[in-house]
């Protein structure tokens, strides 16, 4: 009977059906295969309890913020500010790429959105100055995953809702790992700039710092308002998201990039993305309920104990599984499928839920730029007109660099925990 369920799931997946429906249908079939069909009567209640989470309200709001800012003329402003800071160093546009990604990360929280914005603006500028297409595309894709690590982050909200972990603590915990990743990419760019003699911008090519900073001030207010309100205890992440929507509208008006059509497109895109995520959550909730009935997390814990895996050994195995899953699954899918099954064992072994969330989300973000199915890779390849397989080959060194950063985060949990602990956000909520 189990094999019939697996065959049905494979057939549904190959048919092109949306992954959320595949998961939901497979879960219902699995209830019958396991002899638990009587529990289907209370499945709607279980599903609703999984998605009736206050923290999830922030997700569509931050998606809307990202959509508004990406359509509001902010890209050029942030690139100009980055160029005024690091543009005159050898390989300067490579540094601009990374610094702009850091600025964007405090606004959109989406790797795909950041990759699209920079592919349409910064990539052509780097190409004109002699950078090779493959390198430009690889660096853009690699730096785009800073977005889901530095708050606000849709991925961290998703994890927080799944594991009932403080989204506030996760947001603050993501700051240093995101900056560490940016530093690693800048070191890599320095090496490639020396090796390939990348150009630097001349004095007349870089915008003056003062005017660039003033021009970018409305955009830079957004992450300051979000983090400032959360850190000072004035707002929850959800309340900060509401404020951020109004600030994004104001910034879009200031940069004259928001029109009635852009606003409508932003709302439509937000509704589509949010709806798809919540439909996915319903399918995952059904599968998770079956897993609880069959006591799968307990079985995994028993297996880990029988194999004699300690906390560090299990953490390594866990991350290998997530790295492999991230190469073929979208981040929300991988999180929803694997975290409820595998994370409880790590928590039982003493892992901090905030540190675990940062590590696992960082891990899956690496999968976003790992061939063969990396979302930002596909976006960069399409928008910047770069051969996908050439880009996939060029991004491999950056995948290794980011995996090394992941290893550092695993080995030194305090990198993730020092800020939320110092600010008193290691409790619940």
One Martini backbone bead per residue (centre of mass of N, CA, C, O) as a GRO file, in nm:
protein
  429
    1UNK     BB    1   0.057   0.063  -0.019
    2UNK     BB    2   0.298   0.256  -0.005
    3UNK     BB    3   0.377   0.226  -0.307
    4UNK     BB    4   0.118   0.354  -0.418
    5UNK     BB    5   0.162   0.632  -0.300
    6UNK     BB    6   0.435   0.690  -0.438
    7UNK     BB    7   0.331   0.657  -0.727
    8UNK     BB    8   0.114   0.876  -0.712
    9UNK     BB    9   0.306   1.110  -0.641
   10UNK     BB   10   0.483   1.087  -0.895
   11UNK     BB   11   0.258   1.127  -1.103
   12UNK     BB   12   0.166   1.406  -1.005
   13UNK     BB   13   0.440   1.546  -1.042
   14UNK     BB   14   0.472   1.477  -1.355
   15UNK     BB   15   0.200   1.632  -1.440
   16UNK     BB   16   0.237   1.941  -1.305
   17UNK     BB   17   0.139   1.969  -1.039
   18UNK     BB   18   0.118   2.131  -0.774
   19UNK     BB   19   0.288   2.077  -0.484
   20UNK     BB   20   0.055   2.121  -0.283
   21UNK     BB   21  -0.136   1.905  -0.411
   22UNK     BB   22   0.052   1.667  -0.390
   23UNK     BB   23   0.078   1.667  -0.083
   24UNK     BB   24  -0.222   1.651  -0.009
   25UNK     BB   25  -0.293   1.390  -0.165
   26UNK     BB   26  -0.078   1.212  -0.031
   27UNK     BB   27  -0.180   1.242   0.257
   28UNK     BB   28  -0.460   1.115   0.217
   29UNK     BB   29  -0.358   0.841   0.110
   30UNK     BB   30  -0.184   0.780   0.366
   31UNK     BB   31  -0.416   0.746   0.562
   32UNK     BB   32  -0.521   0.486   0.428
   33UNK     BB   33  -0.254   0.321   0.432
   34UNK     BB   34  -0.242   0.352   0.768
   35UNK     BB   35  -0.542   0.342   0.892
   36UNK     BB   36  -0.636   0.681   0.939
   37UNK     BB   37  -0.919   0.779   0.817
   38UNK     BB   38  -1.076   0.873   1.079
   39UNK     BB   39  -0.893   1.149   1.105
   40UNK     BB   40  -1.013   1.328   0.868
   41UNK     BB   41  -1.241   1.478   1.029
   42UNK     BB   42  -1.001   1.665   1.187
   43UNK     BB   43  -0.818   1.801   0.972
   44UNK     BB   44  -0.921   2.097   0.945
   45UNK     BB   45  -0.845   2.175   1.235
   46UNK     BB   46  -0.541   2.120   1.205
   47UNK     BB   47  -0.487   2.317   0.976
   48UNK     BB   48  -0.585   2.577   1.113
   49UNK     BB   49  -0.383   2.563   1.355
   50UNK     BB   50  -0.127   2.602   1.164
   51UNK     BB   51  -0.228   2.894   1.023
   52UNK     BB   52  -0.314   3.024   1.312
   53UNK     BB   53  -0.068   3.262   1.297
   54UNK     BB   54   0.047   3.566   1.371
   55UNK     BB   55   0.325   3.571   1.219
   56UNK     BB   56   0.199   3.522   0.926
   57UNK     BB   57   0.094   3.817   0.878
   58UNK     BB   58   0.377   3.934   0.786
   59UNK     BB   59   0.429   3.807   0.510
   60UNK     BB   60   0.243   3.966   0.306
   61UNK     BB   61   0.355   4.244   0.389
   62UNK     BB   62   0.655   4.197   0.303
   63UNK     BB   63   0.590   4.132   0.014
   64UNK     BB   64   0.467   4.410  -0.048
   65UNK     BB   65   0.714   4.577   0.014
   66UNK     BB   66   0.897   4.453  -0.203
   67UNK     BB   67   0.717   4.524  -0.445
   68UNK     BB   68   0.713   4.833  -0.405
   69UNK     BB   69   1.025   4.882  -0.409
   70UNK     BB   70   1.085   4.747  -0.690
   71UNK     BB   71   0.871   4.968  -0.829
   72UNK     BB   72   0.995   5.255  -0.684
   73UNK     BB   73   1.308   5.328  -0.774
   74UNK     BB   74   1.546   5.202  -0.575
   75UNK     BB   75   1.781   5.067  -0.721
   76UNK     BB   76   1.949   5.313  -0.824
   77UNK     BB   77   1.996   5.443  -0.546
   78UNK     BB   78   2.157   5.209  -0.410
   79UNK     BB   79   2.380   5.191  -0.620
   80UNK     BB   80   2.489   5.478  -0.586
   81UNK     BB   81   2.568   5.446  -0.291
   82UNK     BB   82   2.763   5.209  -0.331
   83UNK     BB   83   2.954   5.352  -0.530
   84UNK     BB   84   3.037   5.583  -0.328
   85UNK     BB   85   3.184   5.374  -0.133
   86UNK     BB   86   3.327   5.119  -0.345
   87UNK     BB   87   3.387   5.191  -0.656
   88UNK     BB   88   3.719   5.278  -0.642
   89UNK     BB   89   3.783   4.993  -0.624
   90UNK     BB   90   3.906   4.717  -0.715
   91UNK     BB   91   3.623   4.573  -0.820
   92UNK     BB   92   3.386   4.769  -0.739
   93UNK     BB   93   3.122   4.640  -0.866
   94UNK     BB   94   3.134   4.391  -0.687
   95UNK     BB   95   3.090   4.543  -0.420
   96UNK     BB   96   2.827   4.675  -0.504
   97UNK     BB   97   2.668   4.418  -0.527
   98UNK     BB   98   2.684   4.342  -0.223
   99UNK     BB   99   2.591   4.607  -0.089
  100UNK     BB  100   2.317   4.617  -0.229
  101UNK     BB  101   2.215   4.350  -0.106
  102UNK     BB  102   2.214   4.458   0.183
  103UNK     BB  103   2.010   4.682   0.138
  104UNK     BB  104   1.784   4.500   0.023
  105UNK     BB  105   1.748   4.308   0.272
  106UNK     BB  106   1.595   4.550   0.437
  107UNK     BB  107   1.329   4.518   0.234
  108UNK     BB  108   1.243   4.228   0.093
  109UNK     BB  109   1.348   3.918   0.166
  110UNK     BB  110   1.427   3.835  -0.145
  111UNK     BB  111   1.620   3.672  -0.369
  112UNK     BB  112   1.466   3.697  -0.637
  113UNK     BB  113   1.415   4.003  -0.630
  114UNK     BB  114   1.714   4.087  -0.612
  115UNK     BB  115   1.811   3.945  -0.870
  116UNK     BB  116   1.626   4.102  -1.065
  117UNK     BB  117   1.715   4.392  -1.001
  118UNK     BB  118   2.029   4.353  -1.060
  119UNK     BB  119   2.011   4.229  -1.350
  120UNK     BB  120   1.878   4.503  -1.482
  121UNK     BB  121   2.128   4.701  -1.379
  122UNK     BB  122   2.421   4.597  -1.284
  123UNK     BB  123   2.506   4.392  -1.499
  124UNK     BB  124   2.538   4.584  -1.745
  125UNK     BB  125   2.758   4.761  -1.612
  126UNK     BB  126   2.970   4.533  -1.580
  127UNK     BB  127   2.982   4.448  -1.874
  128UNK     BB  128   3.086   4.723  -1.992
  129UNK     BB  129   3.364   4.689  -1.797
  130UNK     BB  130   3.461   4.364  -1.857
  131UNK     BB  131   3.295   4.163  -1.730
  132UNK     BB  132   3.208   3.852  -1.699
  133UNK     BB  133   2.912   3.703  -1.720
  134UNK     BB  134   2.947   3.465  -1.522
  135UNK     BB  135   3.051   3.630  -1.282
  136UNK     BB  136   2.824   3.831  -1.253
  137UNK     BB  137   2.596   3.622  -1.213
  138UNK     BB  138   2.717   3.469  -0.970
  139UNK     BB  139   2.737   3.711  -0.774
  140UNK     BB  140   2.440   3.790  -0.782
  141UNK     BB  141   2.326   3.523  -0.677
  142UNK     BB  142   2.497   3.501  -0.415
  143UNK     BB  143   2.401   3.786  -0.291
  144UNK     BB  144   2.085   3.737  -0.282
  145UNK     BB  145   2.088   3.553  -0.005
  146UNK     BB  146   2.097   3.785   0.200
  147UNK     BB  147   1.794   3.860   0.213
  148UNK     BB  148   1.686   3.600   0.395
  149UNK     BB  149   1.870   3.682   0.652
  150UNK     BB  150   1.823   3.968   0.659
  151UNK     BB  151   1.614   4.176   0.783
  152UNK     BB  152   1.350   4.098   0.640
  153UNK     BB  153   1.210   3.748   0.654
  154UNK     BB  154   1.023   3.504   0.519
  155UNK     BB  155   1.173   3.247   0.610
  156UNK     BB  156   1.176   3.311   0.918
  157UNK     BB  157   0.872   3.327   0.951
  158UNK     BB  158   0.816   3.039   0.865
  159UNK     BB  159   0.982   2.901   1.085
  160UNK     BB  160   0.849   3.032   1.333
  161UNK     BB  161   0.567   2.908   1.276
  162UNK     BB  162   0.645   2.606   1.276
  163UNK     BB  163   0.828   2.630   1.574
  164UNK     BB  164   0.745   2.850   1.775
  165UNK     BB  165   0.936   3.099   1.714
  166UNK     BB  166   1.085   3.389   1.752
  167UNK     BB  167   1.092   3.633   1.515
  168UNK     BB  168   1.255   3.846   1.653
  169UNK     BB  169   1.503   3.671   1.716
  170UNK     BB  170   1.557   3.589   1.423
  171UNK     BB  171   1.606   3.864   1.305
  172UNK     BB  172   1.848   3.942   1.488
  173UNK     BB  173   2.018   3.678   1.426
  174UNK     BB  174   2.060   3.752   1.104
  175UNK     BB  175   2.266   3.983   1.089
  176UNK     BB  176   2.553   3.858   1.122
  177UNK     BB  177   2.537   3.633   0.908
  178UNK     BB  178   2.486   3.831   0.672
  179UNK     BB  179   2.753   3.992   0.707
  180UNK     BB  180   2.941   3.748   0.680
  181UNK     BB  181   2.861   3.681   0.393
  182UNK     BB  182   2.941   3.953   0.270
  183UNK     BB  183   3.243   3.934   0.347
  184UNK     BB  184   3.304   3.675   0.187
  185UNK     BB  185   3.228   3.794  -0.094
  186UNK     BB  186   3.434   4.028  -0.088
  187UNK     BB  187   3.683   3.848  -0.075
  188UNK     BB  188   3.629   3.703  -0.339
  189UNK     BB  189   3.632   3.960  -0.514
  190UNK     BB  190   3.924   4.037  -0.450
  191UNK     BB  191   4.051   3.791  -0.581
  192UNK     BB  192   3.928   3.824  -0.869
  193UNK     BB  193   4.038   4.111  -0.915
  194UNK     BB  194   4.336   4.024  -0.905
  195UNK     BB  195   4.333   3.787  -1.114
  196UNK     BB  196   4.152   3.968  -1.351
  197UNK     BB  197   4.175   4.274  -1.348
  198UNK     BB  198   3.965   4.455  -1.242
  199UNK     BB  199   3.799   4.733  -1.251
  200UNK     BB  200   3.778   5.080  -1.176
  201UNK     BB  201   3.643   5.360  -1.072
  202UNK     BB  202   3.635   5.675  -1.138
  203UNK     BB  203   3.574   5.973  -1.008
  204UNK     BB  204   3.349   6.057  -1.229
  205UNK     BB  205   3.173   5.772  -1.189
  206UNK     BB  206   3.111   5.855  -0.899
  207UNK     BB  207   2.901   5.935  -0.679
  208UNK     BB  208   2.835   6.140  -0.443
  209UNK     BB  209   2.779   6.073  -0.118
  210UNK     BB  210   2.584   6.283  -0.004
  211UNK     BB  211   2.356   6.284  -0.222
  212UNK     BB  212   2.314   5.975  -0.213
  213UNK     BB  213   2.222   5.958   0.080
  214UNK     BB  214   1.980   6.150   0.059
  215UNK     BB  215   1.834   5.993  -0.167
  216UNK     BB  216   1.832   5.711   0.018
  217UNK     BB  217   1.686   5.771   0.289
  218UNK     BB  218   1.395   5.658   0.249
  219UNK     BB  219   1.493   5.364   0.207
  220UNK     BB  220   1.667   5.339   0.478
  221UNK     BB  221   1.425   5.369   0.677
  222UNK     BB  222   1.297   5.092   0.668
  223UNK     BB  223   1.496   4.910   0.833
  224UNK     BB  224   1.500   5.103   1.077
  225UNK     BB  225   1.201   5.075   1.150
  226UNK     BB  226   1.185   4.774   1.181
  227UNK     BB  227   1.422   4.725   1.384
  228UNK     BB  228   1.369   4.951   1.586
  229UNK     BB  229   1.085   4.861   1.677
  230UNK     BB  230   1.172   4.577   1.773
  231UNK     BB  231   1.413   4.637   1.965
  232UNK     BB  232   1.239   4.856   2.142
  233UNK     BB  233   0.936   4.729   2.165
  234UNK     BB  234   0.711   4.880   1.977
  235UNK     BB  235   0.706   4.619   1.785
  236UNK     BB  236   0.608   4.382   1.596
  237UNK     BB  237   0.662   4.232   1.303
  238UNK     BB  238   0.372   4.289   1.205
  239UNK     BB  239   0.360   4.592   1.274
  240UNK     BB  240   0.612   4.666   1.109
  241UNK     BB  241   0.488   4.584   0.835
  242UNK     BB  242   0.270   4.799   0.827
  243UNK     BB  243   0.458   5.042   0.834
  244UNK     BB  244   0.627   4.959   0.584
  245UNK     BB  245   0.407   4.999   0.373
  246UNK     BB  246   0.383   5.310   0.407
  247UNK     BB  247   0.680   5.373   0.353
  248UNK     BB  248   0.689   5.250   0.069
  249UNK     BB  249   0.482   5.442  -0.050
  250UNK     BB  250   0.642   5.701   0.012
  251UNK     BB  251   0.899   5.624  -0.145
  252UNK     BB  252   0.760   5.586  -0.420
  253UNK     BB  253   0.665   5.880  -0.438
  254UNK     BB  254   0.946   6.014  -0.417
  255UNK     BB  255   1.060   5.839  -0.679
  256UNK     BB  256   0.828   5.812  -0.893
  257UNK     BB  257   0.736   5.477  -0.913
  258UNK     BB  258   0.438   5.500  -0.820
  259UNK     BB  259   0.153   5.361  -0.954
  260UNK     BB  260  -0.148   5.236  -1.003
  261UNK     BB  261  -0.038   4.991  -1.155
  262UNK     BB  262   0.185   4.908  -0.957
  263UNK     BB  263  -0.001   4.866  -0.716
  264UNK     BB  264  -0.175   4.646  -0.840
  265UNK     BB  265   0.057   4.448  -0.903
  266UNK     BB  266   0.150   4.417  -0.610
  267UNK     BB  267  -0.116   4.301  -0.498
  268UNK     BB  268  -0.135   4.059  -0.688
  269UNK     BB  269   0.139   3.929  -0.620
  270UNK     BB  270   0.085   3.896  -0.317
  271UNK     BB  271  -0.165   3.714  -0.341
  272UNK     BB  272  -0.029   3.482  -0.492
  273UNK     BB  273   0.205   3.418  -0.298
  274UNK     BB  274   0.038   3.384  -0.039
  275UNK     BB  275  -0.155   3.167  -0.140
  276UNK     BB  276   0.060   2.952  -0.210
  277UNK     BB  277   0.171   2.924   0.079
  278UNK     BB  278  -0.098   2.844   0.225
  279UNK     BB  279  -0.154   2.594   0.057
  280UNK     BB  280   0.104   2.453   0.136
  281UNK     BB  281   0.043   2.446   0.443
  282UNK     BB  282  -0.200   2.255   0.428
  283UNK     BB  283  -0.050   2.009   0.314
  284UNK     BB  284   0.164   1.994   0.542
  285UNK     BB  285  -0.034   1.962   0.778
  286UNK     BB  286  -0.138   1.686   0.693
  287UNK     BB  287   0.137   1.542   0.699
  288UNK     BB  288   0.208   1.618   0.995
  289UNK     BB  289  -0.029   1.471   1.128
  290UNK     BB  290   0.054   1.191   1.036
  291UNK     BB  291   0.335   1.195   1.168
  292UNK     BB  292   0.222   1.212   1.457
  293UNK     BB  293   0.053   0.950   1.453
  294UNK     BB  294   0.326   0.777   1.366
  295UNK     BB  295   0.579   0.883   1.519
  296UNK     BB  296   0.830   0.990   1.349
  297UNK     BB  297   1.014   1.165   1.532
  298UNK     BB  298   1.063   0.934   1.737
  299UNK     BB  299   1.193   0.740   1.533
  300UNK     BB  300   1.430   0.923   1.466
  301UNK     BB  301   1.539   0.945   1.755
  302UNK     BB  302   1.597   0.642   1.786
  303UNK     BB  303   1.795   0.618   1.551
  304UNK     BB  304   2.002   0.821   1.655
  305UNK     BB  305   2.062   0.667   1.916
  306UNK     BB  306   2.150   0.395   1.784
  307UNK     BB  307   2.390   0.546   1.618
  308UNK     BB  308   2.534   0.759   1.819
  309UNK     BB  309   2.439   1.058   1.780
  310UNK     BB  310   2.535   1.355   1.841
  311UNK     BB  311   2.480   1.683   1.817
  312UNK     BB  312   2.697   1.737   1.593
  313UNK     BB  313   2.643   1.494   1.410
  314UNK     BB  314   2.344   1.560   1.358
  315UNK     BB  315   2.389   1.843   1.243
  316UNK     BB  316   2.544   1.746   0.995
  317UNK     BB  317   2.331   1.558   0.878
  318UNK     BB  318   2.108   1.768   0.859
  319UNK     BB  319   2.266   1.958   0.658
  320UNK     BB  320   2.298   1.758   0.431
  321UNK     BB  321   1.999   1.717   0.377
  322UNK     BB  322   1.934   2.018   0.320
  323UNK     BB  323   2.130   2.062   0.087
  324UNK     BB  324   2.000   1.852  -0.100
  325UNK     BB  325   1.709   1.965  -0.092
  326UNK     BB  326   1.781   2.261  -0.197
  327UNK     BB  327   1.842   2.170  -0.504
  328UNK     BB  328   1.508   2.076  -0.554
  329UNK     BB  329   1.376   2.271  -0.341
  330UNK     BB  330   1.188   2.486  -0.211
  331UNK     BB  331   1.210   2.646   0.078
  332UNK     BB  332   0.919   2.608   0.193
  333UNK     BB  333   0.904   2.307   0.133
  334UNK     BB  334   1.151   2.209   0.293
  335UNK     BB  335   1.066   2.322   0.562
  336UNK     BB  336   0.782   2.185   0.589
  337UNK     BB  337   0.886   1.887   0.556
  338UNK     BB  338   1.156   1.873   0.757
  339UNK     BB  339   1.137   2.027   1.027
  340UNK     BB  340   0.914   1.861   1.187
  341UNK     BB  341   1.095   1.591   1.171
  342UNK     BB  342   1.413   1.691   1.243
  343UNK     BB  343   1.430   1.922   1.463
  344UNK     BB  344   1.339   1.792   1.739
  345UNK     BB  345   1.600   1.631   1.785
  346UNK     BB  346   1.789   1.873   1.816
  347UNK     BB  347   1.639   1.995   2.059
  348UNK     BB  348   1.675   1.746   2.248
  349UNK     BB  349   2.004   1.789   2.223
  350UNK     BB  350   2.022   2.132   2.273
  351UNK     BB  351   1.929   2.309   2.062
  352UNK     BB  352   1.879   2.618   1.948
  353UNK     BB  353   1.608   2.744   1.782
  354UNK     BB  354   1.744   2.996   1.660
  355UNK     BB  355   2.003   2.873   1.551
  356UNK     BB  356   1.863   2.655   1.382
  357UNK     BB  357   1.710   2.849   1.196
  358UNK     BB  358   1.952   2.991   1.070
  359UNK     BB  359   2.095   2.741   0.958
  360UNK     BB  360   1.863   2.620   0.782
  361UNK     BB  361   1.804   2.874   0.612
  362UNK     BB  362   2.086   2.911   0.503
  363UNK     BB  363   2.107   2.638   0.371
  364UNK     BB  364   1.861   2.671   0.169
  365UNK     BB  365   1.980   2.923   0.028
  366UNK     BB  366   2.207   2.775  -0.110
  367UNK     BB  367   2.012   2.605  -0.287
  368UNK     BB  368   1.923   2.857  -0.468
  369UNK     BB  369   2.237   2.841  -0.613
  370UNK     BB  370   2.202   2.539  -0.684
  371UNK     BB  371   2.237   2.310  -0.886
  372UNK     BB  372   1.963   2.285  -1.110
  373UNK     BB  373   1.719   2.474  -0.926
  374UNK     BB  374   1.790   2.778  -0.905
  375UNK     BB  375   1.617   3.060  -0.883
  376UNK     BB  376   1.831   3.294  -0.918
  377UNK     BB  377   1.960   3.166  -1.166
  378UNK     BB  378   1.716   3.186  -1.354
  379UNK     BB  379   1.683   3.491  -1.334
  380UNK     BB  380   1.962   3.583  -1.428
  381UNK     BB  381   1.962   3.433  -1.698
  382UNK     BB  382   1.706   3.575  -1.813
  383UNK     BB  383   1.757   3.883  -1.765
  384UNK     BB  384   2.087   3.877  -1.856
  385UNK     BB  385   2.155   3.673  -2.078
  386UNK     BB  386   2.268   3.389  -1.951
  387UNK     BB  387   2.402   3.101  -1.955
  388UNK     BB  388   2.305   2.859  -1.743
  389UNK     BB  389   2.552   2.656  -1.741
  390UNK     BB  390   2.770   2.868  -1.709
  391UNK     BB  391   2.656   2.979  -1.444
  392UNK     BB  392   2.663   2.715  -1.279
  393UNK     BB  393   2.971   2.689  -1.288
  394UNK     BB  394   3.047   2.976  -1.163
  395UNK     BB  395   2.890   2.927  -0.874
  396UNK     BB  396   3.042   2.704  -0.718
  397UNK     BB  397   3.250   2.867  -0.546
  398UNK     BB  398   3.021   3.014  -0.386
  399UNK     BB  399   2.901   2.763  -0.257
  400UNK     BB  400   3.155   2.695  -0.091
  401UNK     BB  401   3.172   2.958   0.064
  402UNK     BB  402   2.885   2.937   0.196
  403UNK     BB  403   2.943   2.665   0.334
  404UNK     BB  404   3.167   2.774   0.517
  405UNK     BB  405   2.984   2.970   0.667
  406UNK     BB  406   2.797   2.753   0.777
  407UNK     BB  407   3.013   2.607   0.946
  408UNK     BB  408   3.063   2.847   1.133
  409UNK     BB  409   2.772   2.865   1.246
  410UNK     BB  410   2.774   2.583   1.370
  411UNK     BB  411   3.039   2.612   1.551
  412UNK     BB  412   2.924   2.928   1.622
  413UNK     BB  413   2.640   3.022   1.777
  414UNK     BB  414   2.704   3.321   1.877
  415UNK     BB  415   2.667   3.469   1.611
  416UNK     BB  416   2.347   3.441   1.637
  417UNK     BB  417   2.300   3.499   1.971
  418UNK     BB  418   2.423   3.767   2.078
  419UNK     BB  419   2.203   3.978   2.009
  420UNK     BB  420   1.938   3.857   2.131
  421UNK     BB  421   2.064   3.827   2.413
  422UNK     BB  422   2.147   4.127   2.465
  423UNK     BB  423   1.831   4.225   2.400
  424UNK     BB  424   1.620   4.007   2.524
  425UNK     BB  425   1.512   3.771   2.277
  426UNK     BB  426   1.512   3.452   2.405
  427UNK     BB  427   1.229   3.416   2.425
  428UNK     BB  428   0.927   3.424   2.353
  429UNK     BB  429   0.733   3.541   2.052
   0.00000   0.00000   0.00000
